[in-house]
Amino acid sequence: MKAVLVGSMGDRKLYYILDADIGDDDGAVVTSDGRVIMLNFFSLVTKTTGIKRIMNTPFHKFLWESPDINIKKLWAETFLKKTRPLDKRFTETLITVSQLGSKASKSRSIEKKVKSFLAETNDKQKQYNKFSKLNTKDI
């Protein structure tokens, strides 16, 4: 699954599922306790008020803004019919996640530990290299 955070509703996060097929749930709400509720994205957003929309990338603007007459067909083919893949200019700047909810938190926790270990190992290697250079110069 490739999902992108597109908004929030209070303490709940709203995601759009980029790789959903036609007929599949293409939205997800993640509650504050990590539960994931899969749903029809446009059914939810047309019936719900108070959604705080993220608008900081071309993708977000394309998703949320009402399409003008020139791109209405393109928008429908992308989001409703799912027959047109997103153009690279929309996906280049996106941060996507492959897991949602409590599984994602565990994944991020493991990722942080791995990055910390690698950084620590890299620092030790740099110290060793500096020490080795000092010792060889003295000989």
C-alpha positions, 0 to 999 in steps of 0.5 A, a space after each residue: 500500500 502507498 498512502 499519503 497524508 492529506 488531512 486531519 479531523 481533530 486528532 484523526 489523520 486522513 490518508 489517500 491510498 495512491 495504489 487503490 484499484 477501482 472499487 477498493 477503499 481509497 481512503 483511511 482514517 487513523 485514530 489517535 489510538 492507532 486504529 485504521 478505518 479503511 473507507 471510500 475517500 470521496 464519500 467521506 470528504 463530501 459528507 464530512 465538515 471540518 477536515 483540515 486539508 494539507 495543501 503543500 504539494 502539487 498533489 495535494 492541490 490537485 486532489 483538494 481543489 475543484 478542477 477547472 473545466 480543462 482538467 476535470 476529465 484528467 482529475 476524474 480519470 485519476 481519482 474516480 475512475 483510476 484509469 490514469 496514473 499520477 504524473 511524476 510531477 505530483 509524486 516526486 515531492 510526496 512522502 508516502 507510507 506503506 503502513 498505517 496506524 499502530 503497525 506504522 508506529 512500530 515500523 518507525 520505532 525500528 527505523 529510528 533504532 536502525 538509523 541510530 545504530 548506523 550513525 553511532 557505528 559511522 561515528 566510531 568508524 570515523 574516530 577509528 580512521 582518525 586514530 589510525 591516521 595519527 598513529 601511522 604519521 607518528 611512525 
